[in-house]
Amino acid sequence: MAERSAPSIVLKVAVVVGIVIGGFFALGILGFLVGNYIVVPLIVGKGDEVEVPEVVGLPLEEAIVLLEEQGFESVADEKRPDTLYVEGTVLEQRPGAGSKVKKGRLVQLTVSSGEESVRVPYLLGLTLEQATAIAQRRNFEIEQVDTVQSDTVPLGRIVAMKPDPEIRVAKGTKLRLYISAGPIGKTIPMPNLIDMPLEKARALLDADSLILGEIRKHPIAGKGGIVLLQSPEPGVFVGKGDTIRVTVGQEP
């Protein structure tokens, strides 16, 4: 028998190798088709779509449980201030309720952080004019101003406020201010005695049950017997029986 030539042996080996490689390739394609169209549908329910449940308005924890029970994943990826839903409540979902999607789909949730809050400015001890300017700059409206007696806060200054200063409140909250009307029992506004003859000033004080106390004199031409200075100053609240001091002009 004649020996086979080297080229014919190489050719046969190449054919065998090609057949083997082709077999592996065919098996790979078959495996992909089986996995994609038989195995995967069995795992995910053959690609059936289901309806996304409504979770808007639910507390976040309840929403997560409900979605898990119906085969959905969920993530709370955003917080946003809201005046309708309290803090920790789902206010938006994606996909929306009623959407048809496959089980296992990720549902994104937006959760309420509550009403937007702002810090109340500190207005204690200020005049009403100063307090109003600051409140306006901070976008607060002063709803009401009341007066109260105070032994510690000077007349015309803010004694108290509602809400309290420095706390956080809902945006749009209005302020109520309480202004000092002076010490308790001091209900008489001090009359203006300046440029008034001394005897007329004395009569005016007597009418308000106020006592004319120390009378100082200051030499000044053309102002003899005329009140130049007074203490307390005009407009300050005083009480019956309080002593008033004056400085009167004296001809040099």
HELIX and SHEET records of a PDB file:
HELIX    1   1 ALA A    6  VAL A   34  1                                  29    
HELIX    2   2 GLY A   35  VAL A   39  3                                   5    
HELIX    3   3 VAL A   40  VAL A   44  1                                   5    
HELIX    4   4 LEU A   60  GLU A   69  1                                  10    
HELIX    5   5 LEU A  128  ARG A  137  1                                  10    
HELIX    6   6 LEU A  198  ALA A  207  1                                  10    
SHEET    1   A 2 GLU A  49  GLU A  51  0                                        
SHEET    2   A 2 LYS A 100  LYS A 102 -1                                        
SHEET    1   B 3 GLU A  73  ARG A  80  0                                        
SHEET    2   B 3 LEU A 106  SER A 112  1                                        
SHEET    3   B 3 VAL A  90  ARG A  94 -1                                        
SHEET    1   C 2 SER A 117  ARG A 119  0                                        
SHEET    2   C 2 ARG A 168  ALA A 170 -1                                        
SHEET    1   D 3 ILE A 142  VAL A 148  0                                        
SHEET    2   D 3 LEU A 175  SER A 180  1                                        
SHEET    3   D 3 ILE A 158  LYS A 162 -1                                        
SHEET    1   E 2 ILE A 188  PRO A 189  0                                        
SHEET    2   E 2 PHE A 237  VAL A 238 -1                                        
SHEET    1   F 3 ILE A 211  PRO A 219  0                                        
SHEET    2   F 3 THR A 243  GLN A 250  1                                        
SHEET    3   F 3 VAL A 227  SER A 231 -1                                        
END                                                                             
